[in-house]
Amino acid sequence: MALIPVTILTGFLGSGKTTLLKHILTEQHGKKIAVIENEFGEENIDNDILVQDNQENIVQMSNGCICCTIRGDLVEALNELWEQRKNKKISFDRVVIETTGVANPGPVAQTFFMDDDVADHYVLDAVVTLVDAKHGQQQLTEHEEAQRQVGFADQIFITKTDLVTPAEIDALRTRLMHMNPRAPIQGISKGVVPLAAVLDLKGFNLNAKLDIDPHFLEKDDHDHSTCGHDHGDDHHDHVHDHSHDHHGHAGHTDRIQSFVFRSDKPFDHKKLEDFLGGILEVFGEKMLRYKGVLFVKGSNRKVVFQGVHQMMGSDLAGPWGVEPKQTRMVFIGIDLPKDTLMAGLEGCLA
């Protein structure tokens, strides 16, 4: 039986998660989605749209979706949903989990790797993070949880874009790209998001297409926020040196930073394995997300790897085609010693 894909929806208090969830639970989209809502959130969906005389914590919606309010452990909620599905009491094809506004999504993501029952039935599809355009800058500066939510993201939505100027959106987008260069960023208003932009993103799928374009990490002589073009486009004709410090680009020194390692030389597999094992032991808790396509000596196929904290996985992907063989790795973490890690990776090249 196919594993059920799970989306983790996160974002700081007031970022628009409830609005998005209402859309999922009430719109006629034809999908059977189970939404797991944490009842300690800043606003409960069921206050507005669920019948309150129902004592069950799993409620069937009129559009075929299901709302499950967590009163205990996430693992218990997932297992209860699975049992009811297996017994044909309810029907759903995918799950969306809302974290509370001040939650670190890391432990939620780890649930899908650490609990055997959960791993047997579910697969983590992606972490989707909402950032409030009006208050996001202040929240990122004052709350590390908000930074962690960005660091873990596979997709970022800037919400309430109708309440701020284009220049403010550009400045926030630049800051978010520095923190997490691997997550696409999209602006939305009124909480309207096409479900295809939230579901089935395969952010945690090792064989998914990996796009890392760190062009915007380059230290330029001009200010991106006023130059009128999007630096998320393709810039593969450039060669970049990422050895500089870009922390000050947006006027912030965020504890959560990202850096990208690229090389046209192949890795020595054994050296790389030993090095990554060592850094995970020392810095694992500080490494929020890391992902890459590796060029490994002696293999004519790409090696795809990624991880969350100390849990790392790798997989053989397709053969190298006409494109140049090149390693691309991105690391997102808290106060990571970038120079040490970059030098260590250089030392693993064959």
C-alpha positions in Angstrom: 0.0 0.0 0.0 1.3 3.4 -1.0 2.5 5.7 1.8 0.3 8.7 2.6 2.0 12.0 1.9 2.1 14.5 4.8 2.6 18.3 4.6 3.7 20.3 7.6 2.2 23.8 7.6 4.1 26.2 9.8 4.5 29.9 10.3 4.6 32.4 13.1 1.6 33.7 15.0 -0.8 35.5 12.7 0.9 34.5 9.5 -2.3 33.1 7.9 -2.2 29.4 8.6 -5.8 29.3 9.8 -7.1 31.1 6.7 -5.2 28.6 4.5 -6.6 25.6 6.5 -10.2 26.9 6.2 -9.7 27.0 2.5 -8.5 23.4 2.5 -11.3 22.2 4.7 -14.2 24.0 3.0 -13.4 24.6 -0.7 -14.7 22.2 -3.3 -11.4 21.0 -4.6 -12.2 17.3 -4.8 -9.3 16.1 -2.7 -9.6 14.0 0.4 -7.3 15.6 3.0 -7.0 15.0 6.7 -6.0 18.2 8.5 -4.4 17.7 12.0 -4.9 20.9 13.9 -3.2 21.6 17.2 -5.8 22.9 19.5 -3.3 25.1 21.3 -3.0 27.2 18.2 -3.7 30.9 18.3 -7.1 30.4 16.6 -8.9 27.1 16.3 -10.5 26.3 13.0 -13.3 24.4 14.7 -14.4 27.6 16.6 -15.6 28.9 13.3 -16.5 26.0 11.0 -17.0 22.9 13.0 -20.1 21.8 14.9 -19.3 22.1 18.6 -21.7 19.4 19.9 -19.5 16.7 18.4 -17.4 15.1 21.1 -15.2 13.2 18.6 -11.8 14.7 17.8 -12.1 13.6 14.2 -14.8 15.4 12.2 -15.8 14.7 8.6 -16.2 17.9 6.5 -18.9 18.4 3.8 -16.2 18.5 1.0 -14.8 15.1 1.9 -11.9 16.5 4.0 -11.4 15.5 7.7 -10.4 17.7 10.6 -8.5 16.1 13.5 -7.9 18.1 16.7 -4.8 16.9 18.6 -5.5 16.4 22.3 -2.3 14.5 22.9 0.7 13.2 21.0 1.1 13.7 17.2 2.1 10.0 16.8 -1.2 8.9 18.5 -3.2 11.2 16.2 -1.5 9.9 13.1 -2.0 6.3 14.2 -5.7 6.9 15.1 -6.3 8.4 11.7 -4.6 5.4 10.1 -6.7 2.9 12.1 -10.0 4.6 11.2 -8.9 4.7 7.5 -8.0 1.0 7.6 -11.3 0.2 9.1 -13.1 2.2 6.4 -14.6 4.6 8.9 -13.0 7.6 7.2 -11.3 8.2 3.8 -8.3 10.4 3.0 -5.4 10.5 0.6 -3.0 13.0 2.3 -2.5 14.8 5.6 -1.7 18.4 6.4 -0.4 19.1 10.0 -0.6 22.6 11.4 2.0 23.5 13.9 1.4 26.1 16.6 2.7 29.6 15.7 5.6 29.4 18.1 6.6 25.8 17.3 9.9 24.6 16.0 8.9 22.3 13.1 12.1 20.1 13.5 10.6 17.6 16.0 7.5 17.3 13.9 9.6 16.5 10.9 11.6 14.0 12.9 8.5 12.1 13.8 8.4 10.7 10.3 11.9 9.2 10.6 11.9 8.1 14.2 8.6 6.3 14.8 8.3 3.0 13.1 4.5 2.9 12.9 4.3 6.4 11.4 7.1 5.6 8.9 5.3 2.4 7.8 2.2 4.4 6.9 3.2 8.0 6.1 5.9 9.9 4.2 6.8 13.5 4.8 6.2 15.4 1.6 7.2 18.9 2.5 7.4 21.7 5.1 5.4 24.8 4.0 6.1 28.0 5.9 4.0 31.2 5.9 5.7 34.5 6.6 3.6 37.6 7.4 4.7 40.4 5.0 3.7 43.2 7.5 5.3 41.7 10.7 7.8 39.1 9.3 10.9 41.2 9.5 10.3 42.0 13.2 9.3 38.4 14.0 12.5 37.1 12.3 14.6 39.5 14.3 13.0 38.8 17.7 12.1 35.1 17.6 14.4 32.3 16.7 11.3 30.0 16.2 10.4 32.2 13.2 13.9 31.7 11.8 13.7 28.0 12.3 10.4 27.8 10.5 12.1 29.5 7.5 15.1 27.3 7.8 13.1 24.1 7.6 10.9 25.2 4.7 10.6 23.5 1.3 8.2 26.2 0.2 7.7 29.7 1.6 4.7 31.9 1.1 4.8 35.6 2.0 1.3 36.4 3.1 -0.6 39.7 3.4 1.3 41.1 0.5 -1.6 43.5 -0.1 -0.7 45.3 3.2 2.9 46.4 2.4 4.8 48.1 -0.4 6.7 46.2 -3.2 10.0 47.4 -1.7 9.1 45.9 1.7 8.2 42.6 0.0 11.6 42.6 -1.9 13.5 43.3 1.3 11.8 40.4 3.1 12.2 38.1 0.1 16.0 38.9 0.1 16.3 38.1 3.8 14.4 34.8 3.4 16.6 33.8 0.5 19.7 34.3 2.5 18.3 32.1 5.3 17.0 29.4 3.0 18.2 29.4 -0.7 16.5 26.1 -1.5 12.9 27.0 -0.9 10.9 28.7 -3.6 9.2 31.9 -2.3 5.8 33.1 -3.5 3.8 36.1 -2.4 0.0 35.7 -1.7 -2.8 37.8 -0.3 -6.1 37.0 1.4 -4.8 33.5 2.2 -5.6 32.2 -1.3 -3.1 29.5 -2.3 -3.6 26.9 -5.1 -3.4 23.5 -3.5 -0.9 22.3 -6.1 1.5 24.8 -4.6 1.1 23.2 -1.1 0.6 19.5 -1.7 2.8 16.9 -3.5 5.9 19.1 -3.5 8.2 16.2 -2.8 10.5 18.4 -0.8 11.7 15.4 1.2 11.9 13.1 -1.8 15.6 12.2 -2.4 15.0 11.7 -6.1 13.1 14.9 -6.6 14.6 17.5 -8.9 16.9 19.7 -6.9 17.3 23.3 -7.7 19.9 25.3 -5.8 20.6 28.7 -7.3 22.7 30.7 -4.8 23.2 33.6 -7.2 21.5 35.9 -4.7 24.1 35.0 -2.1 26.7 36.9 -4.1 27.9 40.2 -2.8 26.9 42.6 -5.5 27.7 46.3 -5.9 24.1 47.3 -6.1 21.0 46.8 -4.0 18.7 44.0 -5.4 15.6 45.6 -3.9 15.6 48.5 -6.3 16.9 46.8 -9.5 13.6 45.6 -10.7 14.3 41.9 -11.5 14.0 38.6 -9.8 17.2 36.9 -8.6 15.4 33.6 -8.3 15.8 33.1 -12.1 18.3 30.8 -13.8 21.9 32.0 -13.6 23.8 28.9 -14.5 26.1 30.7 -16.9 27.8 32.4 -13.9 30.6 31.1 -11.8 30.3 32.2 -8.2 32.7 32.5 -5.3 30.8 31.9 -2.1 33.7 32.3 0.3 32.6 35.8 1.3 30.4 36.7 4.3 27.0 37.7 3.2 25.4 38.1 6.7 25.1 41.9 6.5 23.4 42.0 3.1 19.9 42.7 4.4 21.1 44.6 7.5 20.5 41.6 9.8 22.7 39.1 11.4 20.3 36.2 11.6 21.5 33.2 13.6 20.0 30.9 11.0 22.1 31.2 7.8 22.6 29.1 4.7 25.6 28.5 2.5 26.2 26.6 -0.7 29.1 24.4 -1.7 29.8 23.7 -5.4 32.6 21.9 -7.1 33.4 20.4 -10.5 35.8 18.0 -8.9 34.4 14.6 -7.7 34.2 13.6 -4.1 36.1 10.7 -2.6 33.1 8.7 -1.2 34.8 7.3 1.9 36.3 10.7 2.9 33.0 12.4 2.5 31.1 9.8 4.5 33.6 10.1 7.3 33.5 13.9 7.3 29.7 14.2 7.2 29.4 11.6 10.0 31.8 13.7 12.1 30.1 17.0 11.5 26.7 15.5 12.2 28.0 14.2 15.5 29.3 17.7 16.5 26.8 20.1 14.8 23.8 17.9 14.1 21.4 19.7 16.4 22.3 23.0 14.7 21.9 21.7 11.2 18.3 22.3 10.3 18.2 21.1 6.7 20.9 20.1 4.2 20.5 18.7 0.7 22.6 18.2 -2.4 23.4 16.5 -5.6 26.9 14.9 -5.4 29.4 14.2 -8.1 31.2 11.1 -6.7 34.4 9.5 -8.1 33.8 6.1 -9.8 30.0 6.6 -10.2 28.3 7.6 -13.4 25.1 8.4 -11.6 24.2 11.4 -9.4 24.1 10.8 -5.7 21.3 12.7 -3.9 21.5 13.3 -0.2 19.6 15.3 2.4 18.9 15.4 6.1 17.3 16.9 9.2 19.6 17.4 12.2 21.5 14.1 12.7 19.3 12.0 10.3 20.8 11.9 6.9 19.9 9.8 3.9 21.4 9.3 0.4 20.2 7.7 -2.8 21.4 7.0 -6.3 19.6 9.2 -8.8 19.7 9.2 -12.6 22.9 9.1 -14.8 24.8 12.3 -15.5 23.5 13.4 -18.9 24.9 16.1 -21.1 25.1 18.6 -18.2 28.5 19.1 -16.6 29.1 16.9 -13.6 29.0 19.2 -10.6 28.4 18.9 -6.8 25.8 21.3 -5.4 25.1 21.2 -1.7 23.2 23.6 0.6 23.4 23.7 4.4 20.9 25.6 6.5 21.6 25.9 10.2 22.1 27.9 13.4 25.5 29.5 13.9 27.3 26.9 11.7 31.1 27.4 11.3 30.9 27.9 7.5 34.6 28.2 6.9 35.3 25.0 8.7 32.6 23.1 6.8 33.7 24.5 3.4 37.3 23.6 4.1 36.3 20.1 5.2 34.3 19.5 2.1 37.2 20.7 -0.1 39.3 18.2 1.7 37.0 15.4 0.7 37.5 16.0 -3.0 39.3 13.3 -4.9 
